[in-house]
Amino acid sequence: MTQTTPEAPVRRQRAQIKVRTLRTDRWWLVPLLTFLGLSSFLVYGVWAIFDGSYFLDPYIAPFSSPCLATSCPEGARLFGLAPFGDWYTLPPGLLILGLPGGFRLTCYYYRKSYYRSFWLSPPACAVQEPHGKYTGERRFPLILQNVHRYFFYAAIVIGLVLAYDAVLALIHKPLGLGTWILILNAVLINAYTLSCHSCRHITAGRLNHFSRHPLRYRAWTFVSKLNAKHQPLAWASMFSVMGADLYVRLVAKGIIVFPYA
Ligand code: FES
């Protein structure tokens, strides 16, 4: 009778690369561009949140919308409401920053991009990483990334508010360049939101029979097409929200002045 030796248990760990990289292409270019792009967004965002020129009727800067503080000018308030009392004296944008910020921070695509470009874990395929240990997203704090699906619901509301702002601008200033910039931004922000992987899962993620749920199947088909463009939509909407926000602020400061601004 032959004896078989039991197989050694498989240890799950990252590939051990002894040299710095096995690659001969310019693998560092994408992480570098990603680092610069995301850094510019962070730096701009911090400046914008503390900048006071966020409204010039009928334009409101996206980083400060919805405007919910009592310090918001009358026309800037969402439905004329100011639910936060006089006790709130910080910039209005700070009140809502966590919702779109949390949505992007926990986005599956952005996670990949900042893990690679900021944390270098690893910076690219087949490139050595500086970290000795890898625990993935199974432990605190990265396990908190699972809240993404809840940020998705908040992002839907923010997307609708930006669309509402764009419609108000269209009604009151149809020939304004700012109106069309806000419309383009609202389209890109909502397309990015709907292209979310959580959205795709919500539409039909657990269905066993598409044929029994034709409406959800159609929604899933539509979202799946957007989902295939999630990465470009993440970048396009990031630059559009920065561009639209900066444009409104420059108009509000009187730096951009022309009849159809
Ligand atoms: Fe990117 Fe949800 S996966 S926004």
Residues whose N, C-alpha, C, O or C-beta is under 5 A from the ligand:
A	BS01	FES	F103 C107 Y108 Y109 Y192 C196 H197 S198
